């Protein structure tokens, strides 16, 4: 597992670097015919995401692509079972007090 904050509505360079180290031909995927075959089939991933705002609903939902950034990379290498845990609203005073407890509930609800 890797935990990284977002950077100006995108992923930080450290997470991009980690993805580049993991997504490697011959290691985690192979070229097959005109496509690719992921070599990490049968594996599971849990994305742990925290944000200052709320991006799963409401007016900022269209900005909630962070969880989707890693899922395609994981699918490319064969990991199709991807679950997410979110602690949202960390910088919104009325929501911040609930952000971590809501994240904890999401962890408890994971199917492992």
MMTF fields as JSON, N, C-alpha, C and O atoms, coordinates in Angstrom:
{
  "mmtfVersion": "1.0.0",
  "mmtfProducer": "UNKNOWN",
  "numBonds": 447,
  "numAtoms": 448,
  "numGroups": 112,
  "numChains": 1,
  "numModels": 1,
  "chainsPerModel": [1],
  "groupsPerChain": [112],
  "chainIdList": ["A"],
  "bondAtomList": [4, 2, 8, 6, 12, 10, 16, 14, 20, 18, 24, 22, 28, 26, 32, 30, 36, 34, 40, 38, 44, 42, 48, 46, 52, 50, 56, 54, 60, 58, 64, 62, 68, 66, 72, 70, 76, 74, 80, 78, 84, 82, 88, 86, 92, 90, 96, 94, 100, 98, 104, 102, 108, 106, 112, 110, 116, 114, 120, 118, 124, 122, 128, 126, 132, 130, 136, 134, 140, 138, 144, 142, 148, 146, 152, 150, 156, 154, 160, 158, 164, 162, 168, 166, 172, 170, 176, 174, 180, 178, 184, 182, 188, 186, 192, 190, 196, 194, 200, 198, 204, 202, 208, 206, 212, 210, 216, 214, 220, 218, 224, 222, 228, 226, 232, 230, 236, 234, 240, 238, 244, 242, 248, 246, 252, 250, 256, 254, 260, 258, 264, 262, 268, 266, 272, 270, 276, 274, 280, 278, 284, 282, 288, 286, 292, 290, 296, 294, 300, 298, 304, 302, 308, 306, 312, 310, 316, 314, 320, 318, 324, 322, 328, 326, 332, 330, 336, 334, 340, 338, 344, 342, 348, 346, 352, 350, 356, 354, 360, 358, 364, 362, 368, 366, 372, 370, 376, 374, 380, 378, 384, 382, 388, 386, 392, 390, 396, 394, 400, 398, 404, 402, 408, 406, 412, 410, 416, 414, 420, 418, 424, 422, 428, 426, 432, 430, 436, 434, 440, 438, 444, 442],
  "bondOrderList": [1, 1, 1, 1, 1, 1, 1, 1, 1, 1, 1, 1, 1, 1, 1, 1, 1, 1, 1, 1, 1, 1, 1, 1, 1, 1, 1, 1, 1, 1, 1, 1, 1, 1, 1, 1, 1, 1, 1, 1, 1, 1, 1, 1, 1, 1, 1, 1, 1, 1, 1, 1, 1, 1, 1, 1, 1, 1, 1, 1, 1, 1, 1, 1, 1, 1, 1, 1, 1, 1, 1, 1, 1, 1, 1, 1, 1, 1, 1, 1, 1, 1, 1, 1, 1, 1, 1, 1, 1, 1, 1, 1, 1, 1, 1, 1, 1, 1, 1, 1, 1, 1, 1, 1, 1, 1, 1, 1, 1, 1, 1],
  "groupList": [{"groupName": "UNK", "atomNameList": ["N", "CA", "C", "O"], "elementList": ["N", "C", "C", "O"], "formalChargeList": [0, 0, 0, 0], "bondAtomList": [1, 0, 2, 1, 3, 2], "bondOrderList": [1, 1, 2], "singleLetterCode": "X", "chemCompType": "L-PEPTIDE LINKING"}],
  "groupTypeList": [0, 0, 0, 0, 0, 0, 0, 0, 0, 0, 0, 0, 0, 0, 0, 0, 0, 0, 0, 0, 0, 0, 0, 0, 0, 0, 0, 0, 0, 0, 0, 0, 0, 0, 0, 0, 0, 0, 0, 0, 0, 0, 0, 0, 0, 0, 0, 0, 0, 0, 0, 0, 0, 0, 0, 0, 0, 0, 0, 0, 0, 0, 0, 0, 0, 0, 0, 0, 0, 0, 0, 0, 0, 0, 0, 0, 0, 0, 0, 0, 0, 0, 0, 0, 0, 0, 0, 0, 0, 0, 0, 0, 0, 0, 0, 0, 0, 0, 0, 0, 0, 0, 0, 0, 0, 0, 0, 0, 0, 0, 0, 0],
  "groupIdList": [1, 2, 3, 4, 5, 6, 7, 8, 9, 10, 11, 12, 13, 14, 15, 16, 17, 18, 19, 20, 21, 22, 23, 24, 25, 26, 27, 28, 29, 30, 31, 32, 33, 34, 35, 36, 37, 38, 39, 40, 41, 42, 43, 44, 45, 46, 47, 48, 49, 50, 51, 52, 53, 54, 55, 56, 57, 58, 59, 60, 61, 62, 63, 64, 65, 66, 67, 68, 69, 70, 71, 72, 73, 74, 75, 76, 77, 78, 79, 80, 81, 82, 83, 84, 85, 86, 87, 88, 89, 90, 91, 92, 93, 94, 95, 96, 97, 98, 99, 100, 101, 102, 103, 104, 105, 106, 107, 108, 109, 110, 111, 112],
  "secStructList": [7, 7, 7, 7, 7, 3, 3, 6, 6, 3, 3, 7, 2, 2, 2, 2, 2, 2, 2, 2, 2, 2, 1, 7, 5, 6, 6, 6, 3, 3, 3, 3, 6, 6, 3, 3, 3, 3, 1, 7, 6, 6, 7, 3, 3, 3, 3, 3, 3, 3, 7, 1, 1, 7, 7, 1, 1, 4, 4, 4, 4, 4, 4, 7, 7, 2, 2, 2, 2, 2, 2, 2, 2, 2, 2, 2, 6, 6, 7, 7, 3, 3, 3, 3, 3, 3, 3, 7, 7, 6, 6, 1, 2, 2, 2, 2, 2, 2, 2, 2, 2, 2, 2, 2, 2, 2, 2, 2, 6, 7, 7, 7],
  "xCoordList": [0.845, 0.0, 0.888, 1.944, 0.448, 1.151, 0.13, -0.976, 0.485, -0.401, 0.25, 1.373, -0.433, 0.092, -1.019, -2.159, -0.71, -1.707, -1.843, -0.981, -2.91, -3.014, -2.272, -1.962, -2.003, -1.231, -2.031, -2.132, -2.594, -3.307, -4.277, -4.22, -5.146, -6.19, -5.645, -6.372, -4.43, -3.847, -3.11, -3.249, -2.328, -1.556, -0.149, 0.377, 0.457, 1.802, 2.842, 2.6, 3.978, 5.033, 5.457, 5.805, 5.435, 5.849, 4.915, 5.372, 3.605, 2.66, 2.835, 2.792, 3.03, 3.274, 4.532, 4.561, 5.567, 6.805, 6.551, 7.054, 5.769, 5.443, 4.711, 5.018, 3.735, 3.003, 3.976, 3.884, 4.91, 5.889, 6.786, 7.192, 7.099, 7.912, 7.125, 7.686, 5.83, 5.001, 4.528, 4.542, 4.114, 3.578, 4.75, 5.21, 5.225, 6.416, 6.189, 5.735, 6.518, 6.407, 7.274, 8.427, 6.707, 7.438, 7.428, 7.766, 7.049, 6.995, 5.55, 5.161, 4.758, 3.368, 2.379, 1.175, 2.865, 2.025, 2.894, 4.104, 2.249, 2.916, 2.132, 0.91, 2.842, 2.188, 1.723, 2.496, 0.449, -0.134, -0.899, -1.898, -0.443, -1.101, -1.125, -0.086, -2.327, -2.48, -2.823, -3.139, -2.766, -3.141, -2.15, -0.981, -2.639, -1.802, -2.531, -3.756, -1.753, -2.293, -1.676, -0.455, -2.52, -2.032, -1.554, -2.186, -0.45, 0.124, -0.196, 0.278, -0.993, -1.346, -2.791, -3.454, -3.269, -4.643, -4.84, -3.939, -6.037, -6.357, -5.913, -6.2, -5.234, -4.801, -5.892, -6.744, -5.861, -6.81, -6.049, -4.874, -6.736, -6.138, -7.153, -8.357, -6.65, -7.475, -6.855, -5.699, -7.634, -7.183, -7.651, -8.847, -6.729, -7.047, -6.848, -5.727, -7.956, -7.939, -8.456, -9.476, -7.762, -8.209, -8.211, -7.35, -9.183, -9.254, -9.808, -10.548, -9.429, -9.924, -11.373, -12.101, -11.805, -13.183, -13.914, -13.388, -15.141, -15.963, -16.112, -16.654, -15.619, -15.576, -16.393, -16.352, -17.13, -17.938, -19.39, -20.16, -19.761, -21.127, -21.097, -20.093, -22.18, -22.287, -21.608, -21.278, -21.402, -20.92, -19.495, -19.134, -18.688, -17.303, -17.131, -16.005, -18.235, -18.143, -17.312, -16.586, -17.406, -16.649, -15.138, -14.363, -14.723, -13.296, -12.834, -11.654, -13.728, -13.413, -12.758, -13.109, -11.819, -11.157, -9.991, -9.429, -9.6, -8.42, -8.49, -7.519, -9.618, -9.731, -9.662, -9.219, -10.102, -10.077, -8.681, -8.412, -7.799, -6.455, -5.707, -5.041, -5.798, -5.062, -5.785, -5.133, -7.108, -7.845, -7.522, -7.337, -7.442, -7.074, -5.664, -5.425, -4.736, -3.387, -3.398, -2.712, -4.178, -4.264, -4.949, -4.526, -5.998, -6.673, -5.755, -5.831, -4.899, -3.955, -3.031, -2.658, -2.66, -1.77, -2.551, -1.956, -3.878, -4.689, -5.433, -6.154, -5.286, -5.998, -7.36, -7.467, -8.394, -9.752, -10.53, -11.504, -10.126, -10.817, -10.201, -9.242, -10.77, -10.26, -11.347, -12.439, -11.045, -11.965, -11.365, -10.146, -12.23, -11.756, -12.271, -13.391, -11.437, -11.794, -11.499, -10.409, -12.463, -12.278, -12.517, -13.433, -11.68, -11.889, -12.002, -10.994, -13.226, -13.461, -13.863, -14.393, -13.6, -14.0, -13.068, -13.481, -11.815, -10.849, -10.6, -10.199, -10.833, -10.614, -11.905, -11.876, -13.019, -14.306, -14.736, -15.11, -14.684, -14.897, -16.105, -15.987, -17.243, -18.425, -18.341, -19.03, -17.507, -17.359, -16.122, -16.077, -15.117, -13.827, -13.961, -13.265, -14.844, -14.977, -15.517, -15.359, -16.151, -16.709, -15.825, -16.051, -14.834, -14.045, -13.346, -13.494, -12.602, -11.871, -12.826, -12.666, -13.817, -14.768, -15.486, -15.712, -15.847, -16.482, -15.507, -15.894, -14.242, -13.215, -13.054, -12.903, -13.088, -12.962, -14.125, -13.927, -15.327, -16.493, -16.306, -16.659, -15.748, -15.502, -14.486, -14.622, -13.463, -12.477, -13.151, -12.902, -13.988, -14.689, -15.629, -15.905, -16.124, -17.048, -16.349, -17.015, -15.022, -14.278, -14.55, -14.731, -14.575, -14.709, -13.309, -12.787, -12.709, -11.325, -11.315, -10.25],
  "yCoordList": [-1.167, 0.0, 1.226, 1.246, 2.246, 3.52, 4.605, 4.584, 5.535, 6.644, 7.939, 8.242, 8.698, 9.968, 10.994, 10.654, 12.237, 13.286, 13.639, 13.29, 14.32, 14.781, 16.098, 16.76, 16.453, 17.646, 18.455, 18.04, 19.567, 20.426, 19.652, 19.751, 18.899, 18.123, 16.969, 16.426, 16.586, 15.46, 14.564, 14.711, 13.638, 12.776, 13.35, 13.975, 13.138, 13.665, 12.868, 11.715, 13.47, 12.774, 11.466, 10.517, 11.397, 10.162, 9.004, 7.871, 9.268, 8.206, 7.822, 6.637, 8.796, 8.5, 7.655, 6.721, 7.973, 7.193, 5.766, 4.82, 5.602, 4.265, 3.472, 2.301, 4.109, 3.431, 3.012, 1.902, 3.904, 3.581, 2.407, 1.627, 2.27, 1.143, -0.16, -1.231, -0.071, -1.277, -1.758, -2.96, -0.853, -1.222, -1.4, -0.451, -2.654, -2.961, -4.181, -5.228, -4.013, -5.123, -6.285, -6.1, -7.478, -8.675, -8.925, -10.023, -7.936, -8.085, -8.139, -9.067, -7.134, -7.091, -7.158, -7.284, -7.075, -7.303, -7.792, -7.564, -8.47, -8.918, -8.423, -8.282, -8.161, -7.865, -9.186, -10.14, -9.237, -10.442, -10.048, -9.333, -10.502, -10.126, -8.62, -7.962, -8.077, -6.625, -5.948, -4.758, -6.692, -6.123, -6.462, -6.749, -6.423, -6.747, -7.738, -7.854, -8.435, -9.356, -8.997, -9.017, -8.668, -8.368, -9.628, -10.678, -9.532, -10.687, -10.715, -11.595, -9.764, -9.707, -10.144, -9.677, -11.033, -11.52, -12.216, -12.874, -12.055, -12.691, -11.884, -12.273, -10.792, -9.93, -8.913, -8.638, -8.359, -7.336, -6.062, -6.103, -4.932, -3.649, -2.832, -2.896, -2.074, -1.139, 0.24, 0.456, 1.175, 2.552, 3.323, 3.358, 3.934, 4.741, 6.197, 6.635, 6.944, 8.303, 9.277, 9.024, 10.367, 11.431, 12.726, 12.944, 13.582, 14.851, 15.946, 15.694, 17.157, 18.315, 18.603, 19.127, 18.267, 18.484, 17.169, 16.106, 17.255, 16.072, 15.924, 16.799, 14.802, 14.605, 13.407, 13.08, 12.748, 11.605, 11.995, 11.212, 13.204, 13.693, 15.213, 15.816, 15.81, 17.262, 17.98, 17.37, 19.295, 20.119, 19.807, 20.164, 19.162, 18.863, 17.434, 16.973, 16.734, 15.325, 15.137, 14.149, 16.061, 15.921, 15.983, 15.558, 16.503, 16.561, 15.289, 15.167, 14.356, 13.163, 12.057, 10.888, 12.398, 11.408, 10.723, 9.79, 11.128, 10.568, 9.059, 8.36, 8.552, 7.113, 6.394, 5.248, 7.072, 6.476, 6.501, 5.766, 7.324, 7.414, 6.102, 5.638, 5.505, 4.279, 3.03, 2.061, 3.029, 1.833, 1.384, 0.185, 2.276, 1.808, 1.224, 0.239, 1.816, 1.262, -0.135, -1.034, -0.315, -1.626, -2.626, -3.779, -2.204, -3.072, -3.475, -4.6, -2.577, -2.846, -4.002, -4.793, -4.105, -5.192, -6.41, -7.369, -6.374, -7.547, -7.499, -8.443, -6.433, -6.334, -5.701, -4.498, -6.529, -6.055, -5.814, -5.061, -6.427, -6.28, -5.096, -5.253, -3.91, -2.67, -2.063, -1.76, -1.889, -1.255, 0.079, 0.252, 1.012, 2.325, 2.654, 2.299, 3.332, 3.882, 5.365, 5.761, 6.188, 7.633, 8.326, 7.979, 9.302, 10.245, 11.601, 12.206, 12.069, 13.288, 14.448, 14.251, 15.655, 16.853, 17.236, 17.904, 16.822, 17.073, 18.567, 18.95, 19.419, 20.861, 21.662, 22.891, 20.992, 21.668, 21.495, 20.396, 22.574, 22.452, 21.611, 20.793, 21.784, 21.023, 19.542, 18.714, 19.211, 17.819, 17.146, 15.923, 17.95, 17.409, 16.48, 15.468, 16.814, 15.971, 14.582, 13.642, 14.46, 13.161, 12.433, 11.254, 13.105, 12.533, 11.236, 10.219, 11.264, 10.063, 8.984, 7.824, 9.31, 8.26, 7.619, 6.409, 8.429, 7.854, 6.958, 5.906, 7.37, 6.53, 5.222, 4.161, 5.304, 4.094, 3.136, 1.924, 3.676, 2.831, 2.162, 0.997, 2.912, 2.338, 1.208, 0.214, 1.35, 0.284, -0.954, -2.072, -0.759, -1.883, -2.593, -3.782, -1.864, -2.438, -3.12, -3.699, -3.063, -3.681, -5.179, -5.835, -5.701, -7.139, -7.666, -7.528, -8.266, -8.75, -10.263, -10.871],
  "zCoordList": [0.0, 0.0, 0.0, 0.632, -0.717, -0.734, -0.436, -0.978, 0.405, 0.753, 0.307, 0.713, -0.512, -1.013, -1.07, -1.388, -0.77, -0.942, -2.422, -3.229, -2.77, -4.152, -4.281, -3.291, -5.496, -5.81, -6.815, -7.97, -6.44, -7.38, -8.269, -9.495, -7.658, -8.341, -9.165, -9.997, -8.973, -9.688, -8.712, -7.498, -9.24, -8.354, -8.198, -9.119, -7.034, -6.818, -7.607, -7.966, -7.87, -8.612, -7.959, -8.661, -6.634, -5.959, -6.281, -6.435, -6.387, -6.756, -8.217, -8.55, -9.092, -10.511, -10.658, -11.459, -9.894, -9.926, -9.469, -10.076, -8.397, -7.896, -8.973, -9.198, -9.644, -10.721, -11.826, -12.349, -12.18, -13.223, -12.823, -13.684, -11.544, -11.088, -11.077, -11.309, -10.807, -10.712, -12.083, -12.346, -12.953, -14.27, -15.228, -15.863, -15.317, -16.116, -16.986, -16.526, -18.256, -19.21, -18.748, -18.358, -18.797, -18.404, -16.907, -16.467, -16.117, -14.655, -14.162, -13.453, -14.547, -14.103, -15.265, -15.041, -16.491, -17.664, -18.812, -18.842, -19.756, -20.987, -22.186, -22.129, -23.269, -24.535, -25.12, -25.212, -25.517, -26.08, -27.339, -27.259, -28.484, -29.737, -29.884, -29.847, -30.052, -30.205, -28.884, -28.865, -27.776, -26.48, -25.386, -25.644, -24.168, -23.014, -22.103, -22.134, -21.307, -20.31, -18.968, -18.815, -17.996, -16.656, -15.966, -16.077, -15.261, -14.578, -13.082, -12.364, -12.612, -11.194, -10.974, -10.048, -11.823, -11.704, -10.367, -9.849, -9.824, -8.553, -7.338, -6.205, -7.547, -6.441, -6.141, -6.985, -4.94, -4.519, -4.182, -3.817, -4.309, -3.941, -3.156, -3.407, -2.214, -1.451, -1.609, -1.247, -2.155, -2.295, -1.073, -0.782, -0.36, 0.817, 0.422, 0.163, 0.379, -0.13, 0.923, 1.563, 1.095, 1.989, 1.193, 0.341, 1.476, 0.743, 1.639, 2.59, 1.305, 2.037, 1.722, 2.565, 0.509, 0.092, -0.047, 0.284, -0.542, -0.784, -2.294, -2.969, -2.808, -4.256, -4.736, -5.922, -3.848, -4.272, -4.523, -5.078, -4.115, -4.322, -4.285, -3.907, -4.672, -4.611, -5.769, -6.786, -5.601, -6.715, -7.18, -8.301, -6.365, -6.75, -7.247, -7.435, -7.461, -7.87, -9.139, -9.256, -10.08, -11.328, -11.096, -11.952, -9.956, -9.619, -8.903, -8.576, -8.658, -7.879, -8.676, -8.512, -9.532, -10.385, -9.696, -10.27, -8.512, -7.864, -7.7, -7.989, -7.245, -7.095, -8.424, -8.504, -9.455, -10.791, -11.4, -12.35, -10.877, -11.437, -11.246, -12.172, -10.086, -9.813, -10.305, -10.694, -10.297, -10.702, -12.125, -12.334, -13.12, -14.468, -14.512, -15.212, -13.778, -13.741, -13.136, -13.623, -12.077, -11.445, -12.37, -12.449, -13.069, -14.026, -15.161, -15.655, -15.574, -16.651, -16.291, -17.157, -15.009, -14.588, -14.084, -13.591, -14.208, -13.889, -12.576, -12.253, -11.805, -10.527, -10.785, -11.025, -10.732, -10.996, -9.707, -9.712, -8.618, -7.337, -6.59, -5.835, -6.816, -6.217, -5.35, -5.83, -4.071, -3.137, -2.699, -2.697, -2.329, -1.892, -0.5, -0.129, 0.251, 1.554, 1.466, 1.055, 1.851, 1.739, 3.073, 3.82, 3.352, 4.447, 3.754, 3.389, 3.576, 2.809, 3.716, 4.809, 3.235, 3.957, 5.084, 6.032, 4.993, 6.074, 6.316, 7.416, 5.302, 5.448, 5.538, 5.465, 5.693, 5.837, 7.297, 7.705, 8.086, 9.535, 9.95, 10.863, 9.317, 9.726, 9.356, 9.951, 8.386, 7.955, 8.535, 8.669, 8.88, 9.316, 10.521, 10.603, 11.448, 12.643, 12.305, 13.084, 11.144, 10.731, 9.72, 9.447, 9.166, 8.069, 8.471, 7.794, 9.545, 9.964, 10.476, 10.096, 11.324, 11.723, 10.531, 10.521, 9.524, 8.332, 7.577, 7.068, 7.503, 6.884, 7.636, 7.031, 8.962, 9.785, 9.524, 9.44, 9.398, 9.082, 7.728, 7.546, 6.779, 5.453, 5.517, 4.804, 6.369, 6.544, 7.123, 6.67, 8.104, 8.732, 7.766, 7.926, 6.758, 5.779, 4.61, 3.752, 4.56, 3.457, 3.39, 4.417, 2.196, 1.977, 1.71, 0.604, 2.716, 2.582, 2.532, 2.421]
}
